[in-house]
Amino acid sequence: MALATAAEGQEYPQQAEMLASLKKEVARAFTVPKVQQLDPELRTAAEKIGADQVKRIENQLPGWLLEEKLALNDTTSQKARLAYTAVAARVLNELAYWHIEPGDAAYERATIELIKTSPAACKIGELPHTADFARRIARIQVMPPAQRAAALEAEARLLERWGKPHAEPLPWPETPARQQIVDAVAGIASGGKRPLTPLPPVLAWLLLSEGRPYDDLPPEVNCHAQRWWLMESLAQGVAPATALNAFRYGTLVTATVRFGRAFDPPAGEAPEERADGRPAFPGLASRYGVSGVTKVRRTFDASGKPVRATVSAREITVPGIRGMRPIAFEDTFDKGTLKGGLNPAMGAVTGIPLPPEVKLVWGITYEQEGTPAKAAGEASQ
């Protein structure tokens, strides 16, 4: 009650517009499109869960804005944009936690079985990145009718965690499924050891015949690739929970995936690295105030040149996200980190072999009026 009373007297002048914009994005995430093909009973139940979730979040948003105003010590209401962006980041992070967090044991077993046995588990068609809830419902549509009610109940329970303290989620896989898929396909192409699970035809065509870079795969094809690797991992004896965690991270719609280059200058107008070889600062990080430290582990060829790089650690900070990992933003600097790791100049000291692991520090400061000032990653051993 004290919080509500305080909020009434401390609202931003443009509070109504800020809330309307945030609510629009929330509704977009939890709306089941009319064009989505669902059984009528499932559609009715899903629309109710989605509407209940939108209402739950709408009730939380005013308090979140107040929290950010107090955190910014914004007594003159001059930092509304920063407060809005911080709350938007918090919404994105709750979406990420919902994607990563496991359900009850029955839900986990049903999910693994569905992914393992049905290619339709990846049938998301033209559903956009913003249709988070619709994608989950599409997967439930494929389940046997007898399992759908329990799956919907599990989804509803997962959504009830929104805005509450979360258990510590499982970490990113030490070697992401994406990298393991790329390595496995390269092994097939070179005549090396073949996976235990046959490569699906669509992946063989795109990755082997056409040589398509993995990062250029459409979301639905990426899901099929991740699904294939889940089956391969299980065949290799990987624990089901570990394999499913890798699948969830591999199909996670992070802020980087969601927005792409939306906050970067048009292609060709800004270099991807500075003149000194350090990676450029991502536009997404400038927009949301993301900063932190990443580490890249690399291996070398016989001449000492880096030929492989893997992100080995992330410590990321995002305004608005406190007391929990900023999962939605943890990959913000991955592209620059990997690019930097393959740069022979990164961490180079005359007369000393290149270090196998390099730390990159990504810093950002805000000017007084709230305009982001970019700073590139700085490397150290």
N, C-alpha and C positions, 0 to 999 in steps of 0.2 A: 504494500500500500504506500509506503514512504517513497518507493521508487516511482510509482505512478504519479504521485503528487509532485515530486521533484520534476518529472518529465513535463508536466503541464506548464511549468514555469520556465523550462529551459529548452524548449523546442527551437529548432532552427526556423528562421522566417520562411524558408522554402521547404519546411518539413513535409508538407502534403505532397509536393512534387517529388521529393526524394523517395517517400514511401511508395508512391504510385509507380515510380520507375522500378524499384526493387520488387514490388509485388508482381509487376508484369513479367520480370525474369523468373520469379518463383513459379508463377502460373504456367509459364512456358515449359518449365522443367517437369511439371506434374500433370500436364494435360494429356489425355489420351486422344490422339487425332481421330477425327471422324472417318478418315480414309483407311485407318488401320483395320485390317481384317481380324476380327475377334468373334468368338462365340458370344451371343447376346448375354448370357448369364455372367460370363467372365467380364465383359465390358461394363456391365452394371456395377459389379463388385469393384472393379478397378477404378472406375470413375468416382465412386464414393471414397475409396481410400485416398485417391489423388486430391479430391476436394477437401477432405479432412486435413490432409497434410498442408495444403495451401493455407487453410485457416489457421492451423497451428503456427506456421511460420509468420503469417501476417500479425498474429498476436505478439510475437517475440520481437519483431523488427523495431518498434518504437523504443523499447528498452535497450536494444543493441546500439541504436543511434545515440542514445543518451550516454551509454558506456563510452563510446568513442569520443563524444564531446568532452566528457570528463577526463578521459585519458589524454586528450590533446590540450587540456586546460584552456579550452576555447571559450573563454568568458565573453568575448565580443562577437561570437558566431561568424568569424572570418575564415574558418577552416572547414566549411561545409563539404567541399569536394573531397577533402582527405577523409572526413568521417564517412561520407557515402562510400568511397572506394574501400575503406576498411571493412564496412559491413558487407559490401558485395564480395570481398575476399572471404569473409567468414561464411557466407552462403555457399560459395564454391567449395570451401573446405568441408563443410558438412555434407555436401553432395559426394565428395571424394570418400569421406569416412563411410558413408552409406554403401558405396560401391565395394569398399575393401573389407568391411567388417563381416565376419561369418554369422550365419543364423544358427538355429539349434541343430542338433545332430541329424535329425530327420531331413531338414532343409538342405544341409550340406550333402548328405548322401544322395538326395534326389537331384541336386544341382550337378554333382559330378557325373551321375549316371546319364543325365540328359546331355551334357556336353560330350560325354564319351561316346554315346550311341546315336546321337541325332545331329546331322549337319544343319537341320532346321534351327538348332540352338543359336546359330549365327545369322539367321535370316532377319536382318534389320532393314533391308531394302533401302528406301530413300529417307528413313527416319533421320533427322538431323542430330548433330552432337548435342543440341539443347534438349532433345526429347529423352531425358534420362529415364523417367518412369516408364514411358512407352516401350523402351527397349527391354526393361525388366519384364513387363507384361507380355511382350512378344515371346519371351522365353517360357513363361508360364503357359501360354497358349499351346506350346508344343508338348507339355507334360501330359501324361495320361489324365483324363478327367477326374479320376479318383484322387489324384494328388494335388489338384489345383487349389482346393479350398484350404488345405494345410499350408501350401506355398503362399497363398495370399495372406493368411494369418501371420506367417513368419515375416512377410514383407511389412505388414502393418506394425509388427512389434519392432522391427528394425527402424522404421521411421519414427517411432515414439522416442527413440534415443536422441532425436534432433535437438541440438542446443543444450544437451545435458552432458555431464562429464563422461568421457569415453574411456573404455579400457585401452591399454596400449596395444595398437594394432601390430600385426606381424610386419617385419621389415621388408623392404624391397629385396628381391632375390639377389644373392651375391653376384651371380651372372644372370642378367635378365633373359627371359625366354626369347626375346627378339634376337639377342646375340647368339644364343644357342641354336636358334633356327637358322640364322645366317651361316654359322659354322657348319651345321649339319648339311645344308644345301651345298656349300662349298666342297664338303667332303664327297658328296655324291658326284658333283661335277668333275672332281679330280680323280675319281675312281677309288676313293678311299673307303673306309668302313661305312657300310650302309646302315641307316637307322633300322630299328626293329619294326617300326610301323611304316607302311608304304606312304610315300608323299602323295597327297591328294592331287588329282589331275590339274586343277586350277592353279595350284602352287607350282607344280612342275612346269606348266606352260609359262607362267609369268616370271618365275625366278630362275628357271633353268633355260627354257627355250628362248625367252625374250631378254633375259638378263636384267629384268626390272629391279631397281634398287628397292630394298625392303621398305624403306621409309616412304616410298611412293605408292604403296599398296592402299587401295580404298579401305575404309573402316570394316566393311563386311569381310573382305578378303583377309585383313589382319586378324579378325576374329577366327576365321577358318585356320589360319596359320597357328594361332595360339591354341586353338582346339587340338590341332594335330600334335603340337608339342606336349599338351597335357596328356594325350594318349601315349605318346612316346615316353614321357617321364614315368607314367604308371607302369609301362612295359619294362622299364629299366629298374623298377623297384622303388621309385620315389614314393614317399608317404603321400596319400591322397590329399591331406590338408596342405602339404607343401606345394603339390602340383596345382591345386586350386588357387592357392595364394598367388602363384606365379601367373596363372591365367588372369586373375583379377587385376593384378598390376599391369599385365600386358595389354588389357583392354580398357584400362582406366582412362576416362576422359579428363585429363588434367587441364589446367588453365592453358598450358602450351598447346595441347591438342584442340581445345575448344576454340581458341582465338587465332591459332596459327600466326600469321604475320600481320594481324590486324593493327597492331600498335607499332610496327616497324615502318621505316620509310619505304617507298616503292622500290622494287628490285632495281638495283643498279645505281640508286641515288646515295647509298651509304655503304661503305665497305663492311664486310663481316668481321674484319679484324683491323686493329690499329696498325700504324706504320711500324711499330716495334714488334709486331707479331702477336700481341696479346689480343684475345677475343674481344669483339665489340660488346657493349652492354645491351642486352635485349630490350626492345621497346616494352614488352610485357612487364619486365622488372621495373622499368621507369614508371609505368602506369600504376602499378600496385605497391611500389616502394619495397620491392623484394631485395634482400641483401643476404650475405652469408659467406660460407666457405664450402668449397667442393675439393675433393681430392681425386686425382686420376692415376690409375695404375697402368703401366705400359710395359710391353715387351719389345725387344729389339732384334733386328737381323744381325748377320755376322759383321756388318760394317758399323754397328752401333746406332743405326737409324731406327726410330720408333716405327713399328709396323702394326701395333695393336694397342688400343686404349680402352679402359673400362673405368667407369665412375665407381670409385671405391668408398666414398663417404660424402655425405651432404649434411650441412648444418645451416638451415635456412630460417630466416626471420621475415615475417610479413606483418605489417600493421593490421590490427584487428583480430589476429589469431594468437591467442594466449592459452597456455596450459594444455596444448595439444600440438601434435606435429602438423605443419602446414602441408599436408600430403598433396593438395591440389597444386602446390607451387614448388614441390621439391625437385622437379625436373626442369625448372626454369633455366638453369645454367648448364644443363647436360650437354647440349649441342656445342656450346662454346668450350666446355671442359674437355670434351672428346677431341674437338678440333685443336685445342691447345696442347693436349697430350701427344698428338701426332706431329706437332711442330718441333723440329730438332733444336730450335732456339730456346724452347721453353725449359727453364732450369739449367741452361748451359753455363758452365764455368770453364774457362780455358784450362786445358790440361787435366781435367777431371771427367770421367765417364758420366754420361747423363744419368740422373737419378731415376730409379724405377717408379717412384711415386712423386707427384708434384701437387702442391696445394695452391689453389687459386682463391684469392680473396675478392669477393664481389661487394663493392660498397656503393651506397647511395645516400645522398643528403637531400633535404628539401629546402628550397629557398623560402624566405619568410612568407611570401604570398601563397605558398603551396604549390609552386611549379616545380616538377621534378628536375633535379640537376643530375645528369648521368656521370657515372665514373666507371671505367672499365675494370675488368678483373686484373688483379695483380698476382703474379706468380711467385712462389717461394718453395724451397725444397722442404 
